[in-house]
Amino acid sequence: MASKTTKKKQKTLRQLWYTVFPRKKSWSGEAYYDYNLLACVILLTCFGLVMLYSTSAYTAKVKYGSDMAFFGKQAVISVGCIFGMMAISKADYHWIASWGTLLYGVSNILLFATKYVGEDVNGATRWIKLGPVQFQTAEIAKLAIILFIPSVIVKMGRNIKGWKSPLLLLFFGAVTAVLTWKFTNNLSSAMIIAGMTVVLIIVAHPWGTRIAIIGGIASVPAVSIIRSVAVQLAQSSDSFRWGRIQAWLNPESESSGKGYQIMQGLYALGSGGLFGKGLGNSAQKLGAVPEAQNDMIFTIVCEELGVFGAAVLTMLFVFLLYRLFFIAQNAPDLLGALIVTGIFAQVALQVILNIAVVLNVIPATGITLPFISYGGTSIVFLMAEMGIALSVADKIRLKDEYTL
């Protein structure tokens, strides 16, 4: 009884104190950090480095005289990028987003310039070289869209309703996508940029759910129509891309030509079985699958680690996307939510399209597998995006309390 009386007196004194000295609201979890996302990114990076060495050691030895040629470069960049990601995660994402407009303009200029001053690598002019630094301009464009489109949506506010604002956003995305396609001959990145823009519009627009449902229903007959049109065009055209479509439709008949990479990749997939041949024991990586360390690395994962290894890697990507979804859902404001949604869309589209190409569900497009495929520019900008996502997560407050 005495204890209850004492507690009531203490409560009355606290109320009196707060009346004289108003309470300052603070948030618990000031040190909140999404260690789950960080751990997943590091795990994917380590998995990618192991598979990169296994996949590229033979090719690197033949071409450069050292089996560490690809692995060493990627490892150094990856380690540096992990520290860079953690540094970016402590920056304010509002300040980072404020550079979105400038980055959007610069990325479009770089895309335009690539055709005229770019470096030719394996028959494709998609890189610009500045001294010892060589980078793929499409990767800068993806980050620009992630920062620029959400910033524009936030500035539009309630004006996002209707059709005029979405059309303007589509125009911004289309400009970058067309420049990526026409001036860097990179259709796969153009598709991802367009897809990211559409996803951001659907998420931000009040009618987004209805648009997504209608689009999903319409996509079912659209696939069969597109396939029929592709067959007719492939039969009547000799262009490079229609050749790829023809190889996709009939890979066996093109096994010694444009369908060679697809068939070799399918052989690797089929020979892996449930648990694979064992790490390092792939036969297809010994020259059968061209540039296996790039966009076809998933085939070697399946051959060496089997269905089990492919499933583990897929679950890692699912968990990564889940963490990004969690951050977007709990972001402190619309800007943070849309930025992380853009990152989510990019990673999801790249993973889905890369695996779809490997399984010959869609024609070959040259899309890399995030964190796994070889590529310095790709890992730099992916890590930067993960750092921005962690920066948004750092501002999440799950519970509030009052202190003096």
N, C-alpha and C positions, 0 to 999 in steps of 0.2 A: 504493500500500500504506500509505504514511504517512498519506494522507488518510483511509482507512478506519479506521485506528487512532485518529486524532484524533476522528472522528465517534463512535466507540464510547465514548471517554473523555467527550465532551460529553454523550452520552446518559446515561451512568452518573452524571455530575454533576447532570444535570437530575432524574433519578430520586431522587437523594439529597436534592436541594433540596426536591422535592415531598413527600418523606417527613417532613422537618422542618417545612416550610410547606405544608400541604395545598392542592392546587389549587382555585381557585374557578371553578366552571363558569359560563361566560357564553355568550351566543348571538351568532353573527355575524348581520349584517343588522339591527342595532338600528334603523337608519334606513329599514327596509323600508316602502315605501308603494306602494299599487296605483295607479301613475300611469296604467295602461291604463284602469281604471275611471273615474278622474278625467277623463282626456282624452275618453272616450266620453260622459260626462255633459255636459261642456262643449260637445262637438260637437253632441250632440242638442239642447241648449238653443239654440245658435246657429242650427241648422237650423230649429228651431221658431220662433224669433223672425223669421227671414227669411220663412218661410211664413205666419206670423201677420200680418206687415205686408202681404204680397201679398194675403192672403185678406180682411183686415178694412179695408183702406184706404178702399174705396168706402163700405162701411156706416158706418164711423166718420165720414167726411166728411158723409154725409147726416144722421146722427143727432146728431153733436156738433160739426160744423163744422171738424173737424180730422182729417186722415187718420192722425195719430199717436196718437189717443185710446187705442186698445187696445194698440198696440205700445209706446208710451212707458211706460205703467203696467207692462206685463209685463216690459219690459227692465229697469226700475229694480228691480223685485222680484227678477228672475232674477240680476242682478249681485250684489245684496245677499245672496241665498240661496247663491250660490257661495262667497262668503267665509264665510258661516255654516256651510256644509257642511264647509269645510276646518277651521274651528274645532272643530266637533263631532267631526271625525275624530281630533283629538288628545285627546279626553276618553276616559276609561275606560268601555267599554260596560257593564261590570258596574254601575257607578254609574248610568248612564243607565237600565239595566233595573230598577234598584231603585225607580224611580219608576213602573214599569208598573202596579202595583196601584192607586195613586192616580189615574193617568191613565185607567185602565179605569173606575173609579167616576165620575170627573168627566165622561168622555165619554158615559157612559150617562145621567147627569143632564142634560147638554146636549142629547142627542138627545131626551129626554122634554120638555125645555123648549122645543125648537124649534117644536113645534106651537102653542104658546101665545104665545111672545114673538118668534118668528122673523119675518124679513123676506120678503115675497112678491116673487119675481123671476120674471118671465115665467110667472106662474101657478103657481109651485112655491114652497113655504115650506120651504127647506132651509138658510137662512142665519140667523145671529144677528149683530146689529149692536151693537157696543159703542163708542159715540162714532164716530170716523172709521174704525174697524176693522170689517170685515165678513168673517166666515169661515163655511165650510161645515162643519157639525158632523160629518158622515160621514167627513171626512178625518182628524179627530182620532181617531175610533173605529178607523180602519184602523191608525194608528200604535199605539194602545192595545193592539189585538190582537197586533201584532207584538212588543210588549214583554211583555205580560202572560201570554199562553199559554205561551211558552217558559220564563218564570220559574216558572210552575206546574208544567210538565213536569219541570224540573230539581229542584224541591222534592219531587216525587213519587218520583223515582229509580226503583228497581226496581218500585215499586208501579204503574208504568204498564202492567205486564203484565195480561192479562185484559180485562174489559169495563167494570168500574166506573169506573176512572180515565178512559178515553176518553169514556165517557158524561158524566162531570162536565165534561170539557173541551168536549164538544159543547154542553153546557148553557150554559157561559160564552159560547161563540161565538154560540149561538142567541139568547141574551138581547140581545146587541148587534145582531145581524142583524134581529131582530124589531122592536126599537126604531127602527132605521134605516128599516125598511120602513113601519111603521105611523105613526110620529110625524114623519118627514120626507118620507114618500111617495117614497122613493128606493130602489126595488127593485134597481137595478143595483148600488149600493154594498152593499146587503144580501147580494146574491149573491156579491160579491167577499169580504166578511167571512166568510161561511159557507165559501166555497171555501178561503180562507187557513187557517181552523181545521181543516178536513178534511185539507189538505196537511200541516200541522204534526203532526197525530195520526198520519197514515200514515208520515211520516218517523221519528217518535219510537218508534212501537209496534213490538215485535219481529215482529208479524204483518203489518206494513205492506205488504211486498211482495206477500203473498198477497191482502190486501184490495184493493190497487191493481189487481192482475191480474183478480180477480173483478169489480171495479167496471168495468174496461175492457171485459170481455166482456159484462157485463150492459147496458152503455150502448148497444150496437148495437141490440138489439131495443127498448130503452127509448125511443130517439129516434123510431122509427116509431110506437110506442104514444102517446107524448106529442103527436106531430103529429096523429094521428087524433083524440085527445081534444080538442086545441086547435081543430080544425075544427068539431067538434060544438058546443063551448062558444061559439066565435066566432059561429056561426050562430044561437045561442039567447040571446045576451046583447048588451046595448047599452052595456056599461060601457066606460070609457076604455081599459083594458088589452086587453080583448077586441077592441076596435076596432083597436088596433095589431096584434094577431095577425091579424085579418082583412086588414088592409092588407099584412101580411107575406106571407100566403098568396096574395093576389091583388092585387098592387100596381097592375096596369094598370086594374083595375075601380075602384080607389080613387084614381086619379091626381089627381083634383081635390079630394080630401079628405084622409083620414089617410095615404094613400099618396103624397101629393105630394112630401114631402121625400125619400122613398126613390127615387122615379122620377127626380127631378132629380139626385140623387146618382149614380144609375146612368148617366144621360146624361153626367155629368161624367166618370165612369170610362171610358165607352166612347169618348168623343171625344178622349181623351188620346193614344191610340195608343202607339207604342213609346217615343218620346222626348218626347211632350207638345207642347203649343202654345207653350211657352216661359214662363219665369218672369214672372208679372204679366199673362199673356194669357188668363186664365180668363174665360169668359163666364158660367158658372153662379154665380160669386161675386157677380155684380151683382144680387143680390136673388132669384135663382131658388132657390138653396139657402138656406133660412132659418138664421140664426145659424151660418153656415159656419165661423166661427172657433172654434167649440166642438167638439162631438163629430163633426161632419161634415168636419173639416179634411182628413182623408185623401183625400176625393174631389177636393179642389182640388189636393192634391199629385199625384194621378194625372192630373188634367187638364192641369196645367202642366208637369209633369216626366215624365209617361208611366209606362209599366211600369218603365223603367230607374230613375227617381227613386223609385218605390214600392219597388223591390227594394233600392236603396241604403239607404233608411230602414229597411226590414225587417231588413237585415243589421246595421245599427247596433244595433237592439234585440236581435238574436240575440247580438251580441258583448257587449252589456251584461249579458244574462242569463248568458252564459258566464263572465264575470268574477265575477258574483255566485255562480254555481255553484262556481267555483274557490275563492272565499273560504270558502263554507260547507263545502266538502270539506276544507279545510286549516285551519279554525278551531281555536284552541288548546283549546277546550272545547265541551261540548254546548250551553251557553247561546248562545255566539257562533254556532255552526252553525245553531241553530234560528231565531235572530233573522234571520240573513241568508236562511235558507230562507223565512221569512215575507215578507221584502222581495221575494225572487225570485217567490214565488207571486202577490203583489199586482201587480207589474209585468207578469208573464206573462199573468195573467188579464185585466188591463185592455187590453193590446195585442191579445190574441186576440179578446176580446169586441167591442172597438171596430171592428176590421177586419171581423169577422163581421157586425156590424150594417150597415156601409157596403156590404158585398157582398150584403146581404139574405139571409144564411145563417140569422140569427136575427132575431126582432122587434126593433124600435128600443127601446133601453133608456136612452139618454142617458149612456153611458160615455165619458169623455174619453180622448184619446190622450196617454199620459204624455209630458211635456216639450214637446209640440207644440201641444196645444189651449190655448186661452185660459183662464186661471183662476189667480188669485193664491194662493188657499188650496191648490190642488193642487200648484203648484210649490214652495211653502214646505215642505209635508210630504214631498214627494218628495225634495227636497234634504236634508231632515233625515234621511230614511231612508238616502240615499246616504252621508251623513256617518257614520251609525252603522255601515254596511257597511265604510266605510274605517277606522273605529275598530277593528273586528274584524280587518281585514286588517293593521292596524298591529301587532297582537300575534302575527302568524304568524311562525314561525321555521323556515326551510327547512333550515338547516345549523347544527351546533353545533361549537364549538372550545373549547379550554382556554387560559386565560391566567393569568398570575401575579396 
